[in-house]
Structures are given as structure tokens and as C-alpha cells.
């Protein structure tokens, strides 16, 4: 039994979609080759041991961009920069 042209095209689209999902899953981060992969549960335990708690808030997009720019050069990244800025703000 021969397949219809539309069925063939649907199959091609599904294959392409699956290939893209697979590529995205295999990509990894920029330090994936040098740093061991830590799953979410293990990362949560490490964070809790350090006394870290997730805290979400809404900020102006301009402020977020400035924070990201400054965090790129901060030794502890975005989390360290925010900790430093908030502590300074609360102290003064």
C-alpha cells in the first residue's frame, strides 16, 4: 500500500522535529566539557547546604540587562553580584 504525499511530508516533518529535539538535548552548556554535570536534586542539596534559597522577583528589563553585563565580569556571576549589591544597599 503506497503512502499519500501528505503522509510522507508529515513523516519528514516529524523526523526533522525529533532530530532538532535530540540536537538541543545533546548541546549542553559552554562548560559542559570541563565541569561535571549535576542534576537538579543534587544542586538543590548543595544550595541548601550553603544556606541558599531561591528568590524570584520582577525587575525592569533595563536593570536586568545592566546586571547581566556586570555579572559577566563578576567572579561569582549573577548570584554573587546580586548578593553583593543587595547587602550593600541594605547596609547603607
C-alpha positions as CSV (number, residue, x, y, z in Angstrom):
1,X,0.0,0.0,0.0
2,X,1.5,3.3,-1.1
3,X,1.6,6.3,1.2
4,X,0.0,9.6,0.2
5,X,2.3,12.6,-0.4
6,X,0.9,14.4,2.6
7,X,1.7,11.4,4.8
8,X,5.2,11.4,3.5
9,X,5.6,15.1,4.2
10,X,4.2,14.6,7.8
11,X,6.7,11.9,8.4
12,X,9.6,14.1,7.1
13,X,8.4,16.9,9.5
14,X,8.3,14.5,12.4
15,X,11.8,13.2,11.7
16,X,13.1,16.8,11.5
17,X,11.4,17.8,14.7
18,X,12.8,14.8,16.5
19,X,16.3,15.5,15.2
20,X,16.1,19.1,16.4
21,X,14.9,18.0,19.9
22,X,17.7,15.5,20.0
23,X,20.3,18.1,19.0
24,X,19.0,20.5,21.6
25,X,19.2,17.8,24.3
26,X,22.8,16.9,23.3
27,X,24.0,20.5,23.2
28,X,24.9,21.2,26.8
29,X,26.3,24.4,28.3
30,X,29.5,26.2,27.5
31,X,31.4,24.5,30.3
32,X,29.8,21.1,29.7
33,X,33.2,19.5,28.7
34,X,35.1,20.8,31.7
35,X,32.5,20.7,34.6
36,X,30.8,17.5,35.8
37,X,27.0,17.5,35.2
38,X,25.0,18.0,38.4
39,X,21.3,17.0,38.4
40,X,18.7,19.4,39.8
41,X,18.1,17.4,43.0
42,X,21.9,17.3,43.8
43,X,22.2,21.0,43.0
44,X,19.3,21.8,45.4
45,X,21.1,19.9,48.2
46,X,24.3,21.8,47.5
47,X,22.5,25.1,47.6
48,X,20.6,24.2,50.8
49,X,23.9,23.3,52.5
50,X,25.2,26.7,51.6
51,X,22.1,28.3,53.0
52,X,20.9,29.4,49.6
53,X,17.1,29.8,48.9
54,X,15.5,30.5,45.5
55,X,14.0,34.0,45.4
56,X,12.1,35.3,42.4
57,X,11.1,38.9,41.6
58,X,10.2,41.1,38.7
59,X,12.7,43.7,37.6
60,X,12.8,46.4,34.8
61,X,14.3,45.0,31.6
62,X,17.0,47.7,31.5
63,X,18.1,46.9,35.0
64,X,18.3,43.2,34.2
65,X,20.5,43.9,31.1
66,X,22.8,46.0,33.3
67,X,23.0,43.3,35.9
68,X,23.8,40.7,33.3
69,X,26.5,42.9,31.8
70,X,28.1,43.4,35.2
71,X,27.7,39.8,36.2
72,X,29.7,38.7,33.2
73,X,32.9,40.1,34.8
74,X,31.9,39.3,38.5
75,X,33.9,36.4,39.9
76,X,30.8,34.8,41.4
77,X,28.5,35.5,38.5
78,X,24.9,36.9,38.7
79,X,24.2,35.3,42.1
80,X,27.3,36.8,43.7
81,X,26.7,40.2,42.1
82,X,23.1,40.3,43.4
83,X,24.2,39.2,46.9
84,X,26.9,41.9,47.0
85,X,24.6,44.7,45.6
86,X,21.7,43.8,47.9
87,X,23.9,43.6,51.0
88,X,25.5,47.0,50.2
89,X,22.0,48.5,49.7
90,X,20.6,47.2,52.9
91,X,23.7,48.3,54.9
92,X,23.6,51.9,53.6
